């Protein structure tokens, strides 16, 4: 029996967003007997609905609401209306993610301490560390079914991986594998093993890849404690005269507005929408937006140092066959400032189909170099750079002064400038990526600039001291006790690892905290 809660039921926990943070939090709370209402701006799509076609799937799942972009990054020039490639659907971007599930390294929890003063960077230590997070990572890895952890074997290597492995081993790299992936290598948790179809970004039609859409959300609903309202777009968080939040105003699929009362509100709308709703909820008591006494809401936007390297070989690779993110080289994720930058990066295989290859490839612009690159598509191997970018106060989400969304609210502007450390890291990664492919026999290599962001982090960051951030170590806002942030926007720094595993671990941990505080009558 799926729950149905009254708009005036002020005992519920209301969660905005149903992705890796919000969807997991909703299930974990529901399993603990807490009543939850989840608002999801998008519709509900399950594996039988997913489309194994890049453009059609993009139209089905992508978040395409009005946004503007500024800064010196390539995305502002080439994809100004699409600064981020994320999902608007029940399950959020856990439908689209590739599945890479890596723990932070010990040094990455304390970037300010371990990296020192980096000019222009707003570095800060996390108020938690690896030892505190270890048991939560264990739970997250079990939930996601991460390969090469516990007794779960790794995925097989496809041709794209074999090319990467050959070149990396020839250069002396040691940490080369098919990765720790939330994609079943064997049947697990009532989900099939991976069928190597190759459309991981379009939603896994087999359910082999973990997604909140068809794991945590239905499990939470089965408890009778979770109601998910799809196509319900959160507009504003309201509060009372004491400053406690009281619920959320939202618009349904027909544009009608409703107000859901709540005992606790958790914001999990990705690192663009989460600060945006806090800023759009400004009031006489909170003129700069909710939870923003520090002025840090929207600031320190991170999107990882990214870019791609492609190699063309004499014989076909057919990189699109098999797992999209089929392998990883982790040796460069270490802390080694002698390379000319702090932080590190991962090199991960990445296959794009022809439509997105044509959109994202940039081997010198249109013309012979572009067409000859596409002519070599069948013989092409690809990898993606994932590195730790520097948080900067000026990289931020703000409310546009001119653009509005479909509800008449100010649209978000996403501003990002590369830090010199980011540029140095990317150039280092480009050179090594090309060297890996040359060592494997590539006849041609070319680096390509970053795509629209998929790893959006840091705009409501955790801090020990309230003046330095937005939330405490539990994602609880420093300013308002019953307001939480439950997604990647709470990241204090970005680390070199794909963020989803850490988002899930933090959500499980936050659920334990919220349930405990509710039972103690502290919320």
N, C-alpha and C positions, 0 to 999 in steps of 0.2 A: 504494500500500500504506500504510494508516494505521498509524502507529507504535503499539506496545504496550510499555510499559516496566514492568520489575519493581518491586515495592514496595521492594526492597532496593537498587535502583540509585541510589547516592548521588552519581552524576555529573550528574544532571539539574538544570535550573533549574525550580523549581516556582512557578507563578503562580496566585494566588488571584483569580479573576475573569476574565472574557473580554470586557469592554466596550471602550470607546474607548482606555483605557490598557492593560489586560491583554491584550486580543485583538490589538492592534497590536504590543505588545511580544513576544507569543508568535510571531507571524508573522515579525517582523523578526529575532528570534533564530534561528528555524528556518531562515530564508533564509541565515543566516550559519553554518549547520552545527551550531548548538547544540541539544542534546536538551532538549525542554521537555515538562513535564506541566502542563496547565491544569485546575484544579478549578473547576467551575461549579455553583452551588447550584441553578440552574434547569434546565429541559429545553431541547431544541433545536427551534426553530421556524424554518422557512424561508418565503420569500414565498408559496408555495402554501398555507401553514398560517395566514397572518395573516387576521384577521377584520375586514371593513369594517363593524364595528358597535361603537359606543363601549363599552357595558357589557360585551358578550361579550369584546371584546379586552382590556379592563381585567382581567377575570377570568382570561384566558389568560396575560397577561404581567406583571402588576404584582407587585411585592414586597410581600407581605401578611403576613410574619412579625410576631410580636408586638413592638410598640414602644410606648413611652410618650413623652409630650411635656409640656414645661413652659415657662413664660415668658409674656411679655405679648403675643406675636404672636397674630393671629387664628386661626392653625392650631391652637394649643394648645386653643382653645375649641371650634372647629367640626370639627376633623379630628385629634383627639388620638391616634387609633390609626394615622393615616396622615400623619406629618409630611413624608414625601417620596413623590413619585410617580415611582418608578424601576422598572426592569425586572428580573425574576428569570428569566433565560434566557440561553442561549449568544448572545453578542453584547451582552449587558447593555443599558444604556439607549441605546446607539447604534441600537437598534431603534425606540425611542420618540422620539428627539430630532427637532427640527424641521429641522435641517440648517444653521442659520446658522453661518458660519465666518469669524470676524473675528479679525484679529491684535490683540494688545495695542498700545496707543499707547505712545510712548517714555516719557512721564512716569509711566505706571502701573507700570513695573518698579521704581520708586524712590519708593514712596508716602510713606515716612517722611521722606525728604529733601524731596520736592516739596510735601507737604501740611503739613509742620511738626508740631508737637505738637498733637494733637487729644485733648482731655480724654476719658478713659474708653475710648479706642481703643488697641489694642495694635499700632500700625502698625510695619512693618518693611520695609526694602528687600529685594527679591529679590537673591540672590547671582548673578544673571545679568541680562542686559539685551537690548534689541531687536537690537543688532548681533550678539551671540552667537547669538541664536535665529533670525536671518533665514534662514540656509541650511536650518534644520530646518523652518521654516515653509514654505519653497519645496517641500520634499519632502512635507510634510503636505498642502499644497494640491494637489499633483499626485496623491497617493494618493487623496484624497477627490474629486477632479474639481471643485474649487470654481469656480463660475461667476464671470465678470467678473475672473478672473485668467488669466494666460497668454493663450491664444487662445480661451478658452471663453466664449461669449456669455452674457448674463444670461437669466434666465427671463422669460417674458411676465408682464405685470401683470394680475391678475384684478380684479374689481370692488372687492374689499376694498382692494387696493392703490391703485386709481384714486381712491377717495374720500380715502385718506390723502394721496396725492400732491397732489390738488387743494387740500386744506386747508393742507398744509404749504407749498406754493409760494406760496399766497395770503398766508401769514404771513411770507414772505421766507426760508424755509429753503432751503438750497442742496444739502445732502448727502442727497438723497432718491433712492432707487433700489429695484429689486427685490432688491438685496442680493447678498452673496457667499454662495452656498449650495452645500452638498455634495449637490445634486440635479441630475442631468444635464439640461442644456438641449438637448444633442444626445447621440447615442449615444457612450459613452465607457467604456473599460476593460471591454469585454464586457458593459456594462449599458445597458439601454434609456434613451431620453430620458423625461423626466417626462410622464405621461399626464394630469396635472391632475385626478386622482381625488378628492383632498381628504382622504384618511385618512392623513396623514403620521404622526400620533402612534400609529397602530395597527399600524405596520410597513408598509413600502412593498411592495405586492403586485407591483410592476413591477421592483423592484430598482433603480429610478432614483436613490433616495436612498442614499448610502453608509451601510453598516452593517457592523461587524466580523463579524456573523453570517454573511453570505454573500460577503464579500470576503476579509478577512485570515485568518479562521479556516480556511476551506477551502484557501486558498493555502498556509498554513502546514502543514496536514495533508498536502498534496500533496508536500511535500519529504521526507516520511518521518521528520521530526524532531519532530513535534508530536503529542501525544496529549491530546485533550480528554475529560475525564470529566464527563459531565453528571449532574445531580441528585446531586452530591457536595458536601456542605456542610462547609467548613473549620471545625474546632472549636478547635484550639489549635496554636500553633507551638512546637515543642520545641527545646531547645538542649543542648549538652554542657557539661562542667565548665569549659571555657575561655570559655564565653559565645557560641560560634558556634552559629547555628541549624543544626539537623540534619534538619529535615523538618516535616511537617504531619500532625496527626491529623484525620481527616475521617470523616463518616458518609455512607454511600451511600444510594440511594433506599429501601432496605429498613430503614434505621436501623443497619445493621452498621458497626462502626468499623474503620478501617484506618489504618496509618501509612505515608506515603510519604516515604522518605528523599530528601534533596536536598543539592546543593552550594550552591545559592543559593535563597532564598525571596523572592518579590516579591508584595507585597500590593496588590491592585487591586480592592477590593470596594466602591467608592464611599465617600464621606466619613463615612458612618455605620458601615458594617460594618468598614472598615479599622481605625479606632482601636479599635473594639470587640474585634476579635480580638487586637490587641496588648495591650489591657487584660486580656482573658480568658486571656492566656498568661503571666500573672504567675507567678513562681517564687521560691524562696528567694534566688536570685542577683539577680532582677529583681522585687522585691516590689511595685513600682508599675506593672508591665507592661513589655513589651519596648520598647526604644528610647525609654524615658521618663525618662532621668536629668534632663532639663530640666523635667519635669512638664508638658510642653506637649502630650502625646498627648491627643487629644480636644478640646483647646481651640481658640479662634479660629474656631469654626464660622461659615461664611458661606453665605448662600443667595441673594445678590443682593437689592437693593432691587427689589421687584416690586409689581405691581398691574395692573389693567386699566382701560381707558376704553372705553366703548361709546357709539356715537351711533346715533340712530334717524332715518331720512330719510323723505321723502314717498313715494319710489318704492323698489321692491325693490333690495336690494344682493346678497342671497344670498351672504353672505360665505364660506359653507362650500364654495363651488365653487372649485376650483383649489388651488394650494399653500397649506398652512395658514399658514406664515409667509412671506407673499408680498412683503413690502417693509419698508423701514426708513428712519427719519429719524435721522441721526447727528450733527447739528449740536450737540446738547446733551451729547455725550460728551466735550466739551473740559474742560480744567481752568480753572475760572473761579470762584474763591471769592466774587466779588462777588454771586453768586446766593444766597449764604447757606449754602453747603455746599461741601465739598471733593469731588473726584471728579466724575464725570459719568454720564449715562445715555443709553441708546438707546430709541427708540420703534419697536416692531416689530409689524406686523400679526399678529393672532392670531384664528383662527376656532375657536369651540367648537360642537360639535353640541348639539342640544337637551338630551340627558341631562345633559351636564356643565354646560351653561349653567344648567339648573335647579338643579344642585348647588352651583355656585360663585357664581352671581349674587347680589348683595346690595344691591338698590336701596332699602334701608330695611326689609328683613325681609319676612315674609309679608304678604299682603294685596293691596289694589288696585294699589299701585305695582309689586309683584312680578309680578302676573298681567298687568298692562298692558305691562310690559317684555317679557314672553315673547310677548304678543300681537304685539309689533312685531318679532319675531325675523327675519322675512323681509326687513325693511327696515333691518336692523341692520348696522353695521360695527364691527369690534373691533380694539384694539391692546393690546400688552403692554409694560410698563415693564421694562427691564433696566438696573439701575444698580449702582454700586460701593458695597456696604455696608462698614461699618467692622468689622474684626476686633476682637473683645472676648474677653478671657480667660474671662469668665464665660459666654459663649455656647459651649456645649461638649456633647460626647457623653460620657456616663458610663454605668456599669453600674447598672441598676436594683437596688434593695435588695429589691424585692418581686416584680417581674414576671420570668418566665422564658420561654425559647423552647421549641420542640418537642423540643429535646434536653436540656432542663433547665438550660441555661446562662443566666446573667443577661442579660435583654434590654437593648437600649440605650435610654437616655433622651435625647431631643433637647431641649436647652434653648436658647431664643433670646429675647432682649429686643432691641427696636429701639433703636439708638443715636439721639440727637437729630439727628445728621447724616443718618441714614437717613430719618427722618420729614420733615425739611426737603426732602430730595431728592424723596421720593415726592409731597409736596404740590405742589411745583413742577411735577413731571411730570403730575400729575392736571390741574392748571390748564391746562398747555399742550396736553395731549391733548384736553381739552374744547374749547379754543380752535381747534384744528385741525379738529375735526368741525363746530364752529359755522361756521367759515370756508368749509366745504364744503357748508353748507346744512342741517345737522342740526336737527331740530325738538326734540330732547331728547338730553341727554348725561348719563351717570352713571359715576362712578368706582367700581370694585369692589376690595375688599381682596385681599391675596395668596392664591393657591392653595397647596396642598401643594408642597413644594420640588422642583424638578427640577435646579437648579444647586446642588449640595452641594459645598462647598469648604473647604479650610483646616485640617482637624483633625490633620494630620501635617506641618506646614509646613516649607518649605525655610528654612534660615538659614545665614549665613556662620559665626556663632559657635554652637557646640553648645548653649550655655545658652539660646538664644533660640528654638530649634525642634527638629525631630525628624530631618530629613534634610538632606544637603548639596546642592550644586547639581546632582548627578546623581541625586537621589532615594535616595541610599544613606544608611542610618541612621547617625547620628553615633556611636552606641554599639556597633553590631554590623555588621562590615564586609560580611557576606554576607546582610544583610537590607535589602531595598529597598521603597520605596513608589512605586507606578506609576500613580496615578490623580489626580483633582482634589484629594484631601486634601493633596497636597504644595504647594498654592498658598499663597504667602506673603501675597498680597492678592488681591482678587477681580477688579479692573478692571471696566470697564463692559461688556465683551464676553462673549458666550456662550462658555463655556469649552472646548468640545470640540476645536476646532482646536489650541489650546495643549496640551491633554492628549495629543493625537496627536503633535504635534511633540516634546513631551518624551519620549514613549514611543520614538519613532524614535531620538532622541538617547541615551536610556538604553540601548537595545539595543546601540548602537555601543560605549558605555562598558563594559557588562557583558561583551560578547564579547571586547573588548580585554583586560579584566582577567582573564578566564578564560584567554586564550591566554598571558598573562604570568605565569600561576600566582599571581596576587594574590588570588584568591578560592577 
